[in-house]
Amino acid sequence: MPMNSPASCGNGVPGESSDVSQSLRKWWAGCCTFPSACRTGCESRKAGDSPCKTSPSGGALHPAEAYLLARNVQGVPRGIYHYDALGHRLQEIRRGATPRPRSRNYWQGSGGFRDAAFVVFLAAVFHRTQWKYDYPRAYRAVLAEAGHLCQTFCLTATWLGLAPFCTMAFADTRIEKALSLDGISESVLYAMGAGTKPAKK
C-alpha cells in the first residue's frame, strides 16, 4: 500500500514540536492519519536515490523494522502491516481488526493503549548489527536506535496534531506471534502509537 510523501504531511517545522510533545493515554474516537517517522524523502546521487533519515543508526546498519497495528486510520484498512521504509509503503500481514480482548492482552498493565487509533511495534533484526559488531556492546547500539526512532515518532506525531505514546510494557511473545516473528533473530523492543487528541474541557 503506497503512502503519501512525508514532505506533504503536517504544517510547520517538525523540530518545533519538541516544545509541546507529551504522552497521552486517552484519545478522542475520531479517525487519524498515520505519520511517517522513518524517512523524509530521497537525495539524488550519482549512484541513485538515497533515502534521507531522521535518526542515527550504529554503523549505518539499520536493524529496526516497524509493524503497524491499524485500528482507526484514514485510508488504511484495519489490520497488521509491515512498513517498507525503502519503498515507503505498507505491506499487509493480516487484514481485519484485532479482537479487543486479544488486543488487551498485548499490554502489561497498560490497557488504555488498546483504544489508540494505531500502534507501531518497533522490532530489531539483530544480525544486521551483529555481523559487523560481534560483541555484547552492539546490543546497546540497537536499543539506543530504538529510542532514537521512538522519539522521532513522538515528535512527528505531535507535529501532525496527534496524541502519541510509547511504552515497553507489553507482552513480547503474544505480539511477536501476531507479527509472525520468532523472537530470536527478530524481536520486538518498543511500542509506540497515537490517536486524535481529546477535546479540551
GROMACS elastic network, one bead per residue, 0.5 to 0.9 nm:
[ bonds ]
;  ai    aj funct       b0    kb
    1    76     6  0.85176   500
    1    88     6  0.87903   500
    1    89     6  0.52238   500
    1    91     6  0.62740   500
    1    92     6  0.78093   500
    2    87     6  0.79665   500
    2    88     6  0.65810   500
    2    90     6  0.65229   500
    2    91     6  0.89588   500
    3     6     6  0.83621   500
    3    36     6  0.87759   500
    3    88     6  0.61800   500
    3    89     6  0.52666   500
    3    90     6  0.73609   500
    4     7     6  0.84017   500
    4     8     6  0.70492   500
    4     9     6  0.77500   500
    4    36     6  0.89725   500
    4    88     6  0.83309   500
    4    89     6  0.87336   500
    5     8     6  0.54828   500
    5     9     6  0.72409   500
    5    36     6  0.87021   500
    5    40     6  0.80459   500
    5    41     6  0.72793   500
    5    88     6  0.81882   500
    6     9     6  0.55662   500
    6    10     6  0.86860   500
    6    35     6  0.77461   500
    6    36     6  0.60959   500
    6    37     6  0.84962   500
    6    39     6  0.73580   500
    6    40     6  0.55598   500
    6    41     6  0.67059   500
    7    10     6  0.81331   500
    7    40     6  0.64034   500
    7    41     6  0.70295   500
    8    11     6  0.87404   500
    9    35     6  0.77916   500
    9    36     6  0.87883   500
    9   160     6  0.73399   500
   10    13     6  0.86562   500
   10    14     6  0.85174   500
   10    35     6  0.89766   500
   10   156     6  0.87297   500
   10   159     6  0.65108   500
   10   161     6  0.79480   500
   11    14     6  0.81991   500
   11   159     6  0.71965   500
   11   160     6  0.70781   500
   12    15     6  0.88378   500
   12    16     6  0.76402   500
   12    17     6  0.89682   500
   12   159     6  0.76077   500
   13    16     6  0.55682   500
   13    17     6  0.75645   500
   13   159     6  0.76114   500
   14    17     6  0.56760   500
   14    18     6  0.79840   500
   14   155     6  0.68517   500
   14   156     6  0.62132   500
   14   158     6  0.84718   500
   14   159     6  0.56065   500
   14   160     6  0.86267   500
   15    18     6  0.59282   500
   15    19     6  0.84012   500
   15   155     6  0.74579   500
   15   156     6  0.85706   500
   15   159     6  0.82227   500
   16    19     6  0.61365   500
   16    20     6  0.78847   500
   16   155     6  0.86290   500
   16   159     6  0.76336   500
   17    20     6  0.53948   500
   17    21     6  0.58516   500
   17   154     6  0.89816   500
   17   155     6  0.56888   500
   17   156     6  0.75115   500
   17   157     6  0.87908   500
   17   158     6  0.59603   500
   17   159     6  0.52452   500
   17   160     6  0.89933   500
   18    21     6  0.53669   500
   18    22     6  0.88869   500
   18   154     6  0.89688   500
   18   155     6  0.61157   500
   18   158     6  0.82763   500
   18   159     6  0.86593   500
   20   155     6  0.88332   500
   20   158     6  0.74865   500
   20   159     6  0.88750   500
   21   154     6  0.71231   500
   21   155     6  0.63115   500
   21   157     6  0.87343   500
   21   158     6  0.57921   500
   21   159     6  0.83745   500
   21   163     6  0.85023   500
   21   164     6  0.82559   500
   22   154     6  0.81786   500
   22   155     6  0.89992   500
   22   158     6  0.78763   500
   22   163     6  0.74760   500
   22   164     6  0.71846   500
   22   165     6  0.78582   500
   23   154     6  0.81697   500
   23   163     6  0.67682   500
   23   164     6  0.54969   500
   23   166     6  0.73808   500
   24    27     6  0.76262   500
   24   163     6  0.59563   500
   24   164     6  0.62090   500
   24   165     6  0.58235   500
   24   194     6  0.83148   500
   24   195     6  0.89191   500
   24   197     6  0.83641   500
   25   110     6  0.89153   500
   25   112     6  0.61186   500
   25   113     6  0.65618   500
   25   115     6  0.87043   500
   25   116     6  0.81833   500
   25   163     6  0.83983   500
   25   164     6  0.83858   500
   25   165     6  0.70639   500
   25   194     6  0.89696   500
   26   112     6  0.70161   500
   26   113     6  0.80929   500
   26   115     6  0.76657   500
   26   116     6  0.78035   500
   26   163     6  0.85671   500
   26   195     6  0.82131   500
   26   196     6  0.89849   500
   26   197     6  0.79140   500
   26   198     6  0.70470   500
   27    30     6  0.83049   500
   27   115     6  0.73073   500
   27   116     6  0.66330   500
   27   117     6  0.82363   500
   27   163     6  0.72898   500
   27   194     6  0.82005   500
   27   195     6  0.55253   500
   27   196     6  0.55411   500
   27   197     6  0.54130   500
   27   198     6  0.50705   500
   27   199     6  0.87689   500
   28    31     6  0.86458   500
   28   116     6  0.88821   500
   28   195     6  0.70698   500
   28   196     6  0.53364   500
   28   197     6  0.57898   500
   28   199     6  0.71124   500
   29    72     6  0.84047   500
   29   115     6  0.81670   500
   29   116     6  0.84793   500
   29   117     6  0.78594   500
   29   195     6  0.79288   500
   29   196     6  0.71078   500
   29   198     6  0.82376   500
   30    72     6  0.75674   500
   30    73     6  0.89510   500
   30   117     6  0.80697   500
   30   195     6  0.79052   500
   30   196     6  0.61812   500
   30   197     6  0.89248   500
   31    71     6  0.89177   500
   31    72     6  0.52008   500
   31    73     6  0.54218   500
   31    74     6  0.59268   500
   31   117     6  0.68546   500
   31   195     6  0.77765   500
   31   196     6  0.70440   500
   32    72     6  0.67785   500
   32    73     6  0.50983   500
   32    74     6  0.57278   500
   32   117     6  0.68270   500
   32   118     6  0.86980   500
   32   162     6  0.76636   500
   32   194     6  0.86225   500
   32   195     6  0.64942   500
   32   196     6  0.60624   500
   33    72     6  0.87492   500
   33    73     6  0.55451   500
   33    74     6  0.54531   500
   33    75     6  0.80292   500
   33    76     6  0.88143   500
   33   117     6  0.89251   500
   33   160     6  0.84350   500
   33   162     6  0.85293   500
   33   195     6  0.88329   500
   34    70     6  0.88198   500
   34    73     6  0.65269   500
   34    74     6  0.77164   500
   34    76     6  0.85876   500
   34   118     6  0.78324   500
   34   157     6  0.83204   500
   34   194     6  0.87047   500
   35   153     6  0.77373   500
   35   156     6  0.67204   500
   35   157     6  0.61578   500
   35   160     6  0.74789   500
   36    39     6  0.68000   500
   36    40     6  0.79368   500
   36    88     6  0.84930   500
   36   153     6  0.76389   500
   36   156     6  0.75804   500
   36   157     6  0.86294   500
   37    40     6  0.79507   500
   37    53     6  0.87671   500
   37    54     6  0.75421   500
   37   149     6  0.72373   500
   37   150     6  0.83668   500
   37   152     6  0.60590   500
   37   154     6  0.84420   500
   37   155     6  0.86879   500
   37   156     6  0.63311   500
   37   157     6  0.82768   500
   38    52     6  0.86987   500
   38    53     6  0.61715   500
   38    54     6  0.64649   500
   38    55     6  0.76604   500
   38    66     6  0.89777   500
   38    85     6  0.66280   500
   38    88     6  0.89738   500
   38   149     6  0.73096   500
   38   152     6  0.80526   500
   38   153     6  0.79401   500
   39    42     6  0.81982   500
   39    51     6  0.66517   500
   39    52     6  0.55884   500
   39    54     6  0.61435   500
   39    55     6  0.87203   500
   39    85     6  0.70941   500
   39    86     6  0.85346   500
   39    88     6  0.82061   500
   40    51     6  0.75963   500
   40    52     6  0.56666   500
   40    53     6  0.60904   500
   40    54     6  0.70307   500
   41    50     6  0.85885   500
   41    51     6  0.59298   500
   41    52     6  0.55585   500
   41    53     6  0.79034   500
   42    49     6  0.58572   500
   42    50     6  0.53432   500
   42    52     6  0.53290   500
   42    53     6  0.88392   500
   43    48     6  0.84233   500
   43    49     6  0.55360   500
   43    50     6  0.51673   500
   43    51     6  0.62645   500
   43    52     6  0.64903   500
   44    47     6  0.81891   500
   44    48     6  0.59232   500
   44    50     6  0.62707   500
   44    51     6  0.88119   500
   45    48     6  0.50852   500
   45    49     6  0.58005   500
   45    50     6  0.69162   500
   46    49     6  0.81345   500
   47    50     6  0.84077   500
   51    85     6  0.86779   500
   51    86     6  0.69923   500
   53    56     6  0.77755   500
   54   148     6  0.88441   500
   54   149     6  0.79996   500
   54   152     6  0.70776   500
   55   145     6  0.75936   500
   55   148     6  0.58467   500
   55   149     6  0.60050   500
   55   152     6  0.70789   500
   56    59     6  0.89635   500
   56    60     6  0.73716   500
   56    62     6  0.86037   500
   56   145     6  0.67806   500
   56   148     6  0.71356   500
   56   149     6  0.84009   500
   57    61     6  0.62852   500
   57    62     6  0.56148   500
   57    63     6  0.81832   500
   57   141     6  0.77174   500
   57   142     6  0.79972   500
   57   144     6  0.85063   500
   57   145     6  0.58078   500
   57   148     6  0.86442   500
   58    61     6  0.62757   500
   58    62     6  0.74207   500
   58   129     6  0.79038   500
   58   138     6  0.83467   500
   58   141     6  0.58837   500
   58   142     6  0.74835   500
   58   144     6  0.87740   500
   58   145     6  0.74556   500
   59    62     6  0.80830   500
   59   129     6  0.78941   500
   59   132     6  0.82818   500
   59   133     6  0.87369   500
   61    64     6  0.89940   500
   61   128     6  0.60625   500
   61   129     6  0.60499   500
   61   132     6  0.88083   500
   62    65     6  0.83918   500
   62   124     6  0.86247   500
   62   125     6  0.86492   500
   62   128     6  0.71222   500
   62   129     6  0.76995   500
   62   142     6  0.85638   500
   62   145     6  0.82551   500
   63   123     6  0.81137   500
   63   124     6  0.51225   500
   63   126     6  0.61869   500
   63   127     6  0.77186   500
   63   128     6  0.54071   500
   63   129     6  0.63741   500
   63   142     6  0.70432   500
   63   145     6  0.85405   500
   64   122     6  0.66318   500
   64   123     6  0.55947   500
   64   125     6  0.63680   500
   64   126     6  0.86246   500
   64   142     6  0.79038   500
   64   145     6  0.77514   500
   64   146     6  0.71133   500
   64   149     6  0.87258   500
   65    82     6  0.78013   500
   65    83     6  0.72767   500
   65    84     6  0.82777   500
   65    85     6  0.83932   500
   65   121     6  0.83150   500
   65   122     6  0.58393   500
   65   123     6  0.51021   500
   65   124     6  0.59313   500
   65   125     6  0.73275   500
   65   186     6  0.89284   500
   65   188     6  0.89583   500
   66    81     6  0.86152   500
   66    82     6  0.61368   500
   66    83     6  0.54950   500
   66    84     6  0.81299   500
   66    85     6  0.85520   500
   66   120     6  0.63010   500
   66   121     6  0.57821   500
   66   123     6  0.62185   500
   66   124     6  0.87072   500
   67    80     6  0.70546   500
   67    81     6  0.55605   500
   67    83     6  0.59011   500
   67    90     6  0.88644   500
   67   119     6  0.82171   500
   67   120     6  0.54159   500
   67   121     6  0.50807   500
   67   122     6  0.64695   500
   67   123     6  0.77440   500
   67   179     6  0.75636   500
   68    79     6  0.80075   500
   68    80     6  0.55353   500
   68    82     6  0.61695   500
   68    83     6  0.70754   500
   68    90     6  0.83333   500
   68   118     6  0.69977   500
   68   119     6  0.58500   500
   68   121     6  0.64537   500
   68   122     6  0.89456   500
   68   193     6  0.89243   500
   69    78     6  0.76291   500
   69    79     6  0.59314   500
   69    81     6  0.65936   500
   69    97     6  0.87683   500
   69    98     6  0.83308   500
   69   117     6  0.86949   500
   69   118     6  0.55307   500
   69   119     6  0.50760   500
   69   120     6  0.62164   500
   69   121     6  0.78394   500
   69   193     6  0.89440   500
   70    73     6  0.61578   500
   70    76     6  0.70813   500
   70    77     6  0.71498   500
   70    78     6  0.50368   500
   70    79     6  0.53921   500
   70    80     6  0.62799   500
   70    81     6  0.78331   500
   70    97     6  0.78709   500
   70    98     6  0.89937   500
   70   117     6  0.66558   500
   70   119     6  0.66919   500
   70   120     6  0.85329   500
   71    76     6  0.86385   500
   71    77     6  0.78125   500
   71    78     6  0.50009   500
   71    79     6  0.69020   500
   71    96     6  0.88005   500
   71    97     6  0.64237   500
   71    98     6  0.79448   500
   71   115     6  0.85058   500
   71   116     6  0.75744   500
   71   117     6  0.52206   500
   71   118     6  0.54714   500
   71   119     6  0.83310   500
   72    76     6  0.79403   500
   72    77     6  0.80616   500
   72    78     6  0.68464   500
   72   116     6  0.80685   500
   72   118     6  0.66082   500
   72   195     6  0.85004   500
   73    76     6  0.54982   500
   73    77     6  0.73906   500
   73    78     6  0.76732   500
   73   117     6  0.62258   500
   73   118     6  0.69159   500
   73   195     6  0.89783   500
   74    77     6  0.81194   500
   76    79     6  0.83804   500
   77    95     6  0.73065   500
   77    96     6  0.72969   500
   77    97     6  0.85774   500
   78    94     6  0.88547   500
   78    95     6  0.63264   500
   78    96     6  0.50194   500
   78    97     6  0.50802   500
   78    98     6  0.80763   500
   79    92     6  0.75946   500
   79    93     6  0.76126   500
   79    94     6  0.54914   500
   79    97     6  0.53867   500
   79    98     6  0.69531   500
   80    91     6  0.86921   500
   80    92     6  0.63545   500
   80    93     6  0.54555   500
   80    94     6  0.50988   500
   80    95     6  0.64957   500
   80    96     6  0.78879   500
   80    97     6  0.84197   500
   80    98     6  0.84583   500
   80   178     6  0.83500   500
   80   179     6  0.75449   500
   81    90     6  0.58623   500
   81    91     6  0.53014   500
   81    93     6  0.50604   500
   81    94     6  0.69150   500
   81    95     6  0.84518   500
   81   179     6  0.84456   500
   82    89     6  0.84764   500
   82    90     6  0.56650   500
   82    91     6  0.50005   500
   82    92     6  0.64441   500
   82    93     6  0.67663   500
   82   179     6  0.85920   500
   83    86     6  0.89734   500
   83    87     6  0.87359   500
   83    88     6  0.71763   500
   83    89     6  0.60128   500
   83    91     6  0.62387   500
   83    92     6  0.88905   500
   84    87     6  0.54854   500
   84    88     6  0.54582   500
   84    89     6  0.52950   500
   84    90     6  0.60097   500
   84    91     6  0.68767   500
   85    89     6  0.69688   500
   85    90     6  0.87399   500
   86    89     6  0.81451   500
   87    90     6  0.87169   500
   92    95     6  0.69302   500
   93   179     6  0.74622   500
   93   180     6  0.85984   500
   94    97     6  0.89657   500
   94   178     6  0.87734   500
   94   179     6  0.86850   500
   97   100     6  0.84965   500
   98   101     6  0.85034   500
   98   102     6  0.68007   500
   98   103     6  0.61975   500
   99   102     6  0.53867   500
   99   103     6  0.61432   500
   99   104     6  0.86419   500
  100   104     6  0.60402   500
  100   105     6  0.87009   500
  100   114     6  0.73315   500
  100   115     6  0.89673   500
  101   104     6  0.50970   500
  101   105     6  0.65533   500
  102   105     6  0.51558   500
  102   106     6  0.68930   500
  103   106     6  0.53500   500
  103   107     6  0.76842   500
  103   111     6  0.85729   500
  103   113     6  0.89312   500
  103   114     6  0.59952   500
  104   107     6  0.60273   500
  104   108     6  0.87428   500
  104   110     6  0.84403   500
  104   111     6  0.56316   500
  104   112     6  0.83511   500
  104   113     6  0.81596   500
  104   114     6  0.59617   500
  105   108     6  0.74683   500
  105   111     6  0.79868   500
  105   170     6  0.84188   500
  105   171     6  0.72175   500
  105   174     6  0.78689   500
  106   110     6  0.89127   500
  106   111     6  0.82954   500
  106   114     6  0.83747   500
  106   169     6  0.88975   500
  106   170     6  0.55886   500
  106   171     6  0.50827   500
  106   172     6  0.78153   500
  106   174     6  0.64843   500
  106   175     6  0.62883   500
  107   110     6  0.53317   500
  107   111     6  0.58644   500
  107   112     6  0.87214   500
  107   113     6  0.75584   500
  107   114     6  0.81052   500
  107   169     6  0.61730   500
  107   171     6  0.58200   500
  108   111     6  0.73767   500
  108   168     6  0.89016   500
  108   169     6  0.51704   500
  108   171     6  0.63379   500
  109   112     6  0.87300   500
  109   169     6  0.74190   500
  109   170     6  0.83193   500
  110   113     6  0.62145   500
  110   114     6  0.84189   500
  110   167     6  0.87420   500
  110   169     6  0.71626   500
  110   170     6  0.80248   500
  111   114     6  0.59066   500
  111   115     6  0.82691   500
  112   115     6  0.59807   500
  112   116     6  0.78094   500
  113   116     6  0.54927   500
  113   119     6  0.82784   500
  113   165     6  0.83955   500
  113   193     6  0.81752   500
  113   194     6  0.88368   500
  114   117     6  0.84382   500
  114   118     6  0.87153   500
  114   119     6  0.86156   500
  115   118     6  0.84145   500
  115   195     6  0.81952   500
  116   119     6  0.69118   500
  116   164     6  0.89390   500
  116   193     6  0.67971   500
  116   194     6  0.56946   500
  116   195     6  0.50463   500
  116   196     6  0.82951   500
  117   193     6  0.76545   500
  117   194     6  0.61059   500
  117   196     6  0.74744   500
  118   192     6  0.86239   500
  118   193     6  0.55247   500
  118   194     6  0.59307   500
  118   195     6  0.68221   500
  119   191     6  0.68505   500
  119   192     6  0.56275   500
  119   194     6  0.67023   500
  120   190     6  0.83983   500
  120   191     6  0.57562   500
  120   192     6  0.51690   500
  120   193     6  0.55512   500
  120   194     6  0.88827   500
  121   175     6  0.84856   500
  121   188     6  0.65525   500
  121   189     6  0.76339   500
  121   190     6  0.59840   500
  121   192     6  0.64509   500
  121   193     6  0.83789   500
  122   146     6  0.70901   500
  122   149     6  0.86365   500
  122   150     6  0.82684   500
  122   187     6  0.85492   500
  122   188     6  0.57569   500
  122   189     6  0.58664   500
  122   190     6  0.51128   500
  122   191     6  0.59904   500
  122   192     6  0.78040   500
  123   146     6  0.82033   500
  123   186     6  0.64892   500
  123   187     6  0.52282   500
  123   189     6  0.54052   500
  123   190     6  0.70451   500
  123   191     6  0.89139   500
  124   127     6  0.88691   500
  124   128     6  0.87119   500
  124   142     6  0.72836   500
  124   143     6  0.88025   500
  124   146     6  0.82420   500
  124   185     6  0.81544   500
  124   186     6  0.53619   500
  124   187     6  0.55981   500
  124   188     6  0.64894   500
  124   189     6  0.69920   500
  125   128     6  0.60519   500
  125   129     6  0.78951   500
  125   184     6  0.87775   500
  125   185     6  0.59531   500
  125   187     6  0.70260   500
  126   129     6  0.56398   500
  126   130     6  0.61003   500
  126   131     6  0.87543   500
  126   139     6  0.81301   500
  126   142     6  0.78144   500
  126   184     6  0.83897   500
  126   185     6  0.59865   500
  126   186     6  0.63172   500
  126   187     6  0.82115   500
  127   131     6  0.58507   500
  127   132     6  0.87212   500
  127   185     6  0.69733   500
  127   186     6  0.85247   500
  128   131     6  0.62392   500
  128   132     6  0.77623   500
  129   132     6  0.58859   500
  129   133     6  0.60290   500
  129   134     6  0.79548   500
  129   138     6  0.68710   500
  129   139     6  0.82776   500
  129   141     6  0.85329   500
  129   142     6  0.76294   500
  130   135     6  0.74640   500
  130   136     6  0.89994   500
  130   138     6  0.69029   500
  130   139     6  0.83887   500
  131   134     6  0.60548   500
  133   136     6  0.83456   500
  133   137     6  0.81501   500
  133   138     6  0.58118   500
  134   137     6  0.85994   500
  134   138     6  0.71429   500
  135   138     6  0.59944   500
  135   139     6  0.81912   500
  136   139     6  0.58370   500
  136   140     6  0.77808   500
  137   140     6  0.53661   500
  137   141     6  0.69934   500
  138   141     6  0.51105   500
  138   142     6  0.66072   500
  138   143     6  0.89170   500
  139   142     6  0.51387   500
  139   143     6  0.63858   500
  139   144     6  0.86587   500
  140   143     6  0.50906   500
  140   144     6  0.60451   500
  140   145     6  0.85390   500
  141   144     6  0.50645   500
  141   145     6  0.61553   500
  141   146     6  0.87156   500
  142   145     6  0.51636   500
  142   146     6  0.64209   500
  142   147     6  0.88651   500
  143   146     6  0.51244   500
  143   147     6  0.64765   500
  143   148     6  0.88457   500
  143   189     6  0.76018   500
  144   147     6  0.50732   500
  144   148     6  0.63109   500
  144   149     6  0.87752   500
  145   149     6  0.61952   500
  145   150     6  0.84956   500
  146   149     6  0.52464   500
  146   150     6  0.60934   500
  146   151     6  0.86514   500
  146   189     6  0.71985   500
  146   190     6  0.69257   500
  147   150     6  0.51035   500
  147   151     6  0.61923   500
  147   152     6  0.86008   500
  147   190     6  0.81914   500
  148   151     6  0.53188   500
  148   152     6  0.62834   500
  148   153     6  0.86872   500
  149   152     6  0.50229   500
  149   153     6  0.61123   500
  149   154     6  0.87034   500
  150   154     6  0.62715   500
  150   155     6  0.86669   500
  150   166     6  0.72408   500
  150   190     6  0.77959   500
  150   191     6  0.82219   500
  150   192     6  0.68461   500
  151   154     6  0.51319   500
  151   155     6  0.61989   500
  151   156     6  0.85318   500
  151   166     6  0.87816   500
  152   155     6  0.51648   500
  152   156     6  0.60411   500
  152   157     6  0.85184   500
  153   156     6  0.51041   500
  153   157     6  0.60350   500
  153   158     6  0.85096   500
  153   164     6  0.81708   500
  153   192     6  0.78017   500
  153   193     6  0.84550   500
  154   157     6  0.51369   500
  154   158     6  0.61030   500
  154   159     6  0.85299   500
  154   163     6  0.83801   500
  154   164     6  0.55875   500
  154   165     6  0.70062   500
  154   166     6  0.78742   500
  154   192     6  0.79515   500
  154   193     6  0.82310   500
  154   194     6  0.84525   500
  155   158     6  0.51429   500
  155   159     6  0.61178   500
  155   160     6  0.87105   500
  155   164     6  0.84361   500
  156   160     6  0.63280   500
  156   161     6  0.88052   500
  156   162     6  0.87492   500
  157   160     6  0.50944   500
  157   161     6  0.64564   500
  157   162     6  0.52087   500
  157   163     6  0.68145   500
  157   164     6  0.60794   500
  157   193     6  0.86456   500
  157   194     6  0.71690   500
  158   161     6  0.50262   500
  158   162     6  0.52137   500
  158   163     6  0.62773   500
  158   164     6  0.67516   500
  159   162     6  0.74271   500
  161   196     6  0.76690   500
  161   197     6  0.75023   500
  162   194     6  0.62716   500
  162   195     6  0.58345   500
  162   196     6  0.51697   500
  162   197     6  0.58281   500
  163   193     6  0.83659   500
  163   194     6  0.51991   500
  163   195     6  0.53666   500
  163   196     6  0.58380   500
  163   197     6  0.51686   500
  163   198     6  0.84527   500
  164   192     6  0.72392   500
  164   193     6  0.55819   500
  164   195     6  0.67188   500
  164   196     6  0.88128   500
  164   197     6  0.89024   500
  165   191     6  0.84209   500
  165   192     6  0.55612   500
  165   193     6  0.55132   500
  165   194     6  0.60468   500
  165   195     6  0.89512   500
  166   190     6  0.74226   500
  166   191     6  0.56469   500
  166   193     6  0.64928   500
  166   194     6  0.87475   500
  167   170     6  0.74723   500
  167   190     6  0.63556   500
  167   191     6  0.53977   500
  167   192     6  0.63426   500
  168   189     6  0.70527   500
  168   190     6  0.52228   500
  168   191     6  0.61598   500
  168   192     6  0.87573   500
  169   172     6  0.88667   500
  169   190     6  0.84907   500
  169   191     6  0.82983   500
  170   174     6  0.88263   500
  170   175     6  0.80342   500
  170   190     6  0.84347   500
  170   191     6  0.77414   500
  171   174     6  0.56380   500
  171   175     6  0.62718   500
  171   176     6  0.86184   500
  172   175     6  0.53594   500
  172   176     6  0.60139   500
  172   177     6  0.85518   500
  172   183     6  0.79654   500
  172   187     6  0.80090   500
  172   188     6  0.65062   500
  172   189     6  0.82243   500
  173   176     6  0.51829   500
  173   177     6  0.61429   500
  173   178     6  0.87069   500
  173   182     6  0.87994   500
  173   183     6  0.71656   500
  173   188     6  0.88597   500
  174   177     6  0.52045   500
  174   178     6  0.63861   500
  174   179     6  0.88042   500
  175   178     6  0.50521   500
  175   179     6  0.62575   500
  175   180     6  0.85685   500
  175   181     6  0.85394   500
  175   188     6  0.78028   500
  176   180     6  0.59308   500
  176   182     6  0.67657   500
  176   183     6  0.62395   500
  176   186     6  0.88336   500
  176   187     6  0.69950   500
  176   188     6  0.66930   500
  177   181     6  0.60327   500
  177   182     6  0.74479   500
  177   183     6  0.84291   500
  178   181     6  0.78014   500
  181   184     6  0.81080   500
  181   185     6  0.82323   500
  181   186     6  0.61930   500
  181   187     6  0.67810   500
  181   188     6  0.84491   500
  182   185     6  0.66085   500
  182   186     6  0.63368   500
  182   187     6  0.71038   500
  183   186     6  0.53568   500
  183   188     6  0.71825   500
  184   187     6  0.59191   500
  188   191     6  0.80250   500
  194   197     6  0.87682   500
  195   198     6  0.87520   500
  197   200     6  0.86491   500
  198   201     6  0.88848   500
